[in-house]
Amino acid sequence: MKRFITFLFLPFLLSLSLLGNPKVVFAASGGRIGGSNFQSPSIPSTRGYGGGGRYNGGYQRSLRGNGIGFPFILPIFGFGGAGIFGFLILMAISGVLANALKGSISQSPSPSSTPLQNVPQKNDQITMAQIQIGLLASAKQIQEDLRGLALSAETNTSEGLVSVLKDSTLALLRQPELWVYANTESGSVPFSAAESTFNKLSLTERSKLQAEITSNYDGKINTFKDSDSLSMSSDSLNEYIACTIIVACKKAITFDPNIDCERLISALTNLGSLSSSELIALEIIWQPEGEGESLSSEKMLTTYPNLKHL
């Protein structure tokens, strides 16, 4: 069994060594909008589940009987950039797989019961989708639209999050002539790993900001004025604007890694059409946001190395 576990995790360790330790680059201050509603599966109160932890024995039924029937599909994403997005999804799947193996060895499952309708179960697949766009700095209206949403949207309700997603994708779709760079990635993970995977993807993108000047997450609105950015010359040129959309949803979504304008329109439309019953979590991050800040081409491509020229 030890040899099997070693063989299982070897590809992931090799991937980690290939990715190395990427240098964190703080391009500029930014803003964020979003929220999440990872409703936990309903678990019967029986001895076999021992405390009802999110990962405790969640895959035991799948491991019994007809071999190892792991209920997941591999992530689908662009391999060209060896992005951290795909790596985090692979690591999430490996973590669930390890827990499943551990649970199958340690104990036997209790009799099953009928799951509640419309409640995600631990073996349900949750899609993680991410779209990143680099726009010309003249797309000031998009910054204003996102800032306005951050100051007024109800991000603590499913309906409010859907409204934010629709308005944001629509704002981007209205100015395709300003798109210069883009990247789309998607994959799926088991529900039991969805929240932690989404949080890691969110933190990865948020860490690229020097500060969050405008934010609205789960109904909490915060504004902050960066004294450093305010002291900069008002003649500073915002060469580019970077916008990232991260979504966790119940609907299966795949993106073509060969991105172009038509495929980007399709990707934005697919995300913007999600319903409140399909959308689980949303994170929209943009930069720059501080007054007088600039985001040069070099800064943007260093901060977002997976962007591809359209």
C-alpha positions as CSV (number, residue, x, y, z in Angstrom):
1,M,0.0,0.0,0.0
2,K,2.9,2.4,0.8
3,R,4.3,1.8,-2.7
4,F,0.9,2.5,-4.2
5,I,0.6,5.8,-2.3
6,T,4.1,6.8,-3.3
7,F,3.3,6.0,-6.9
8,L,0.1,8.0,-6.7
9,F,1.6,11.2,-5.4
10,L,4.8,11.1,-7.4
11,P,3.3,13.0,-10.4
12,F,2.0,15.8,-8.1
13,L,5.4,16.2,-6.4
14,L,7.0,16.4,-9.8
15,S,4.5,19.0,-10.9
16,L,5.3,21.0,-7.7
17,S,9.0,20.9,-8.5
18,L,8.4,22.1,-12.0
19,L,6.2,25.0,-10.9
20,G,8.9,26.0,-8.4
21,N,8.4,28.9,-6.1
22,P,6.8,31.6,-8.2
23,K,7.8,35.1,-7.2
24,V,4.9,37.2,-5.9
25,V,4.5,40.4,-7.8
26,F,2.4,43.2,-6.5
27,A,1.3,44.9,-9.6
28,A,-1.1,47.5,-8.2
29,S,-4.0,47.9,-5.8
30,G,-7.3,46.4,-6.8
31,G,-10.9,45.6,-5.9
32,R,-12.9,42.5,-5.4
33,I,-16.6,41.4,-5.4
34,G,-18.0,38.1,-4.5
35,G,-19.4,35.6,-2.1
36,S,-20.0,31.9,-1.5
37,N,-22.7,29.5,-0.4
38,F,-21.1,26.1,0.0
39,Q,-24.0,24.3,1.6
40,S,-22.8,21.2,3.4
41,P,-24.3,17.9,2.4
42,S,-27.0,16.5,4.7
43,I,-25.4,13.6,6.6
44,P,-27.5,11.1,8.5
45,S,-26.7,10.9,12.2
46,T,-25.2,7.4,12.4
47,R,-22.2,5.8,14.1
48,G,-20.5,5.0,10.8
49,Y,-19.8,8.7,10.1
50,G,-18.1,9.5,13.4
51,G,-18.7,13.2,13.9
52,G,-19.9,14.2,10.4
53,G,-16.6,15.8,9.3
54,R,-16.6,17.1,5.8
55,Y,-14.0,14.6,4.6
56,N,-14.7,11.8,7.0
57,G,-15.6,8.7,5.1
58,G,-17.2,10.7,2.3
59,Y,-16.1,8.2,-0.4
60,Q,-16.4,4.8,1.3
61,R,-19.3,3.6,-0.7
62,S,-17.4,4.3,-3.9
63,L,-14.5,2.1,-2.8
64,R,-16.5,-1.0,-2.1
65,G,-17.5,-3.8,-4.3
66,N,-16.6,-3.4,-8.0
67,G,-13.1,-2.1,-7.6
68,I,-12.1,1.5,-7.0
69,G,-14.8,3.7,-8.5
70,F,-13.6,7.2,-7.6
71,P,-16.3,9.7,-8.4
72,F,-14.3,12.4,-10.0
73,I,-13.2,13.6,-13.4
74,L,-9.8,15.1,-14.2
75,P,-9.6,18.8,-14.6
76,I,-9.8,20.4,-18.0
77,F,-7.5,23.4,-18.5
78,G,-4.9,24.8,-20.8
79,F,-1.7,23.0,-20.3
80,G,0.3,25.5,-22.3
81,G,0.9,27.8,-19.4
82,A,1.3,25.2,-16.6
83,G,-1.0,27.4,-14.6
84,I,-1.4,27.2,-10.8
85,F,-5.2,26.9,-11.4
86,G,-4.9,23.4,-12.8
87,F,-2.2,22.4,-10.3
88,L,-4.5,23.4,-7.3
89,I,-7.3,21.4,-8.8
90,L,-5.1,18.3,-9.2
91,M,-3.9,18.7,-5.6
92,A,-7.5,19.0,-4.4
93,I,-8.4,15.7,-6.2
94,S,-5.3,14.0,-4.8
95,G,-6.3,15.1,-1.3
96,V,-9.8,13.7,-1.6
97,L,-8.3,10.5,-3.1
98,A,-5.9,10.1,-0.2
99,N,-8.8,10.6,2.3
100,A,-10.9,8.1,0.5
101,L,-8.1,5.5,0.6
102,K,-7.5,6.2,4.3
103,G,-11.3,6.0,5.1
104,S,-11.7,2.7,3.2
105,I,-8.9,1.1,5.1
106,S,-9.9,2.4,8.6
107,Q,-13.5,1.6,8.7
108,S,-16.5,0.1,6.9
109,P,-19.5,2.2,5.8
110,S,-22.8,2.3,7.6
111,P,-26.1,1.6,5.8
112,S,-26.9,4.3,3.4
113,S,-30.0,6.5,3.4
114,T,-31.7,8.4,0.7
115,P,-30.0,11.8,0.2
116,L,-32.1,15.0,0.3
117,Q,-33.1,16.4,-3.1
118,N,-31.3,19.6,-4.4
119,V,-28.6,19.3,-1.8
120,P,-25.0,18.7,-3.1
121,Q,-23.6,15.3,-2.1
122,K,-20.0,14.6,-1.3
123,N,-19.4,12.8,-4.6
124,D,-21.1,15.5,-6.8
125,Q,-18.8,17.3,-9.2
126,I,-18.4,21.0,-8.8
127,T,-16.9,23.0,-11.7
128,M,-14.2,25.6,-11.0
129,A,-13.9,28.1,-13.9
130,Q,-11.6,31.1,-14.2
131,I,-11.4,33.8,-16.9
132,Q,-8.7,36.5,-16.9
133,I,-8.7,39.4,-19.3
134,G,-6.2,42.1,-19.9
135,L,-7.8,45.2,-21.4
136,L,-6.5,48.5,-22.7
137,A,-6.5,51.2,-20.0
138,S,-9.2,53.1,-21.9
139,A,-11.7,50.6,-20.6
140,K,-12.4,53.0,-17.6
141,Q,-16.1,52.2,-17.8
142,I,-15.5,48.7,-16.7
143,Q,-13.6,49.9,-13.6
144,E,-16.5,52.2,-12.8
145,D,-19.0,49.5,-13.3
146,L,-17.2,47.1,-11.0
147,R,-16.6,49.7,-8.4
148,G,-20.3,50.6,-8.5
149,L,-21.3,47.0,-8.1
150,A,-18.9,46.6,-5.2
151,L,-20.5,49.5,-3.4
152,S,-24.1,48.5,-3.9
153,A,-24.5,44.7,-4.7
154,E,-26.0,42.2,-2.4
155,T,-23.3,39.6,-2.3
156,N,-24.7,37.7,0.6
157,T,-27.6,36.1,-1.4
158,S,-27.5,33.7,-4.4
159,E,-29.7,36.1,-6.4
160,G,-27.3,39.0,-5.7
161,L,-24.3,37.0,-6.7
162,V,-25.9,36.0,-10.0
163,S,-26.8,39.7,-10.6
164,V,-23.1,40.7,-10.0
165,L,-21.9,37.9,-12.4
166,K,-24.3,38.9,-15.1
167,D,-23.6,42.6,-14.9
168,S,-19.8,42.0,-14.8
169,T,-19.7,39.7,-17.8
170,L,-22.0,42.1,-19.7
171,A,-19.7,45.0,-19.0
172,L,-16.8,43.0,-20.4
173,L,-18.8,41.8,-23.4
174,R,-19.7,45.4,-24.3
175,Q,-16.1,46.3,-25.0
176,P,-14.5,43.5,-27.0
177,E,-12.4,46.0,-29.0
178,L,-10.4,46.7,-25.8
179,W,-9.5,43.1,-25.1
180,V,-5.8,42.4,-25.6
181,Y,-4.9,39.4,-23.5
182,A,-7.0,36.6,-22.1
183,N,-6.9,33.1,-20.5
184,T,-9.6,30.6,-19.6
185,E,-9.3,27.6,-17.4
186,S,-11.8,25.1,-15.9
187,G,-11.8,21.8,-14.1
188,S,-14.0,19.9,-11.7
189,V,-13.5,18.6,-8.1
190,P,-15.7,16.6,-5.7
191,F,-18.0,18.7,-3.5
192,S,-16.0,17.8,-0.4
193,A,-13.0,19.6,-1.9
194,A,-14.8,22.5,-3.6
195,E,-14.7,25.1,-0.9
196,S,-11.1,24.7,0.0
197,T,-10.1,24.7,-3.7
198,F,-12.1,27.8,-4.4
199,N,-10.5,29.6,-1.4
200,K,-7.0,28.7,-2.6
201,L,-7.8,30.0,-6.1
202,S,-9.2,33.2,-4.6
203,L,-6.2,33.7,-2.3
204,T,-3.8,33.1,-5.2
205,E,-5.4,36.0,-7.2
206,R,-5.9,38.3,-4.2
207,S,-2.2,37.9,-3.3
208,K,-1.3,39.7,-6.5
209,L,-2.8,42.9,-5.3
210,Q,-0.8,45.5,-3.3
211,A,-4.0,46.4,-1.4
212,E,-7.8,45.9,-1.7
213,I,-9.1,49.4,-2.0
214,T,-12.7,48.4,-2.8
215,S,-14.3,45.2,-1.7
216,N,-17.7,43.6,-1.2
217,Y,-17.7,40.0,-0.1
218,D,-20.6,38.1,1.5
219,G,-22.3,41.4,2.1
220,K,-19.4,43.1,3.8
221,I,-18.4,46.3,2.1
222,N,-15.0,47.9,2.7
223,T,-13.2,50.9,1.2
224,F,-9.7,51.9,1.7
225,K,-7.6,54.8,0.3
226,D,-4.0,53.9,-0.4
227,S,-1.9,56.9,0.5
228,D,0.9,55.7,-1.7
229,S,-1.2,55.5,-4.8
230,L,-2.9,58.9,-4.0
231,S,0.5,60.6,-3.8
232,M,1.4,59.5,-7.4
233,S,1.2,61.8,-10.3
234,S,-2.2,62.1,-11.8
235,D,-0.5,62.0,-15.2
236,S,0.5,58.3,-14.6
237,L,-0.9,56.2,-17.5
238,N,-2.9,53.1,-16.8
239,E,-1.7,51.1,-19.8
240,Y,-3.8,48.0,-18.9
241,I,-6.6,46.8,-16.7
242,A,-6.6,43.2,-15.5
243,C,-9.9,41.5,-14.5
244,T,-10.2,37.9,-13.1
245,I,-13.5,36.0,-12.7
246,I,-13.5,32.8,-10.6
247,V,-16.7,30.7,-10.3
248,A,-17.7,27.6,-8.5
249,C,-20.9,26.1,-9.9
250,K,-22.9,22.9,-10.3
251,K,-23.1,23.2,-14.1
252,A,-20.4,21.4,-16.1
253,I,-18.4,24.1,-18.0
254,T,-15.4,23.5,-20.2
255,F,-13.2,26.1,-22.1
256,D,-11.2,25.7,-25.2
257,P,-7.5,26.3,-24.3
258,N,-6.9,27.9,-27.7
259,I,-8.3,31.2,-26.7
260,D,-9.4,33.9,-29.2
261,C,-12.1,36.6,-29.2
262,E,-14.9,34.3,-30.2
263,R,-14.0,31.7,-27.6
264,L,-13.7,34.5,-25.0
265,I,-17.2,35.7,-25.9
266,S,-18.5,32.2,-25.5
267,A,-16.8,31.7,-22.1
268,L,-18.1,35.0,-20.7
269,T,-21.6,34.2,-22.0
270,N,-21.5,30.7,-20.4
271,L,-20.6,32.2,-17.0
272,G,-23.0,35.1,-17.3
273,S,-25.9,32.7,-18.0
274,L,-25.5,30.7,-14.7
275,S,-28.7,30.6,-12.6
276,S,-28.9,31.1,-8.8
277,S,-29.5,27.4,-8.4
278,E,-26.2,26.6,-10.3
279,L,-23.9,29.3,-8.9
280,I,-22.1,28.4,-5.6
281,A,-19.3,30.9,-5.3
282,L,-18.0,34.0,-7.1
283,E,-14.9,36.1,-7.0
284,I,-14.2,39.0,-9.3
285,I,-10.9,40.8,-8.9
286,W,-9.6,43.7,-10.9
287,Q,-6.6,46.1,-10.9
288,P,-5.5,48.8,-10.8
289,E,-8.0,50.5,-8.5
290,G,-5.9,53.2,-6.7
291,E,-5.9,56.7,-8.1
292,G,-2.8,57.4,-10.1
293,E,-1.7,53.8,-10.3
294,S,-0.5,52.3,-13.5
295,L,-0.4,48.7,-14.8
296,S,2.2,48.4,-17.5
297,S,2.3,45.6,-20.0
298,E,5.4,44.2,-18.3
299,K,3.8,44.3,-14.8
300,M,0.6,42.6,-16.1
301,L,2.3,39.8,-18.0
302,T,4.6,39.2,-15.0
303,T,1.7,39.0,-12.6
304,Y,-0.5,37.0,-15.0
305,P,2.0,34.9,-16.9
306,N,-0.7,32.6,-18.4
307,L,-2.4,35.5,-20.4
308,K,-2.3,34.9,-24.1
309,H,-2.4,37.6,-26.8
310,L,-5.7,37.7,-28.7
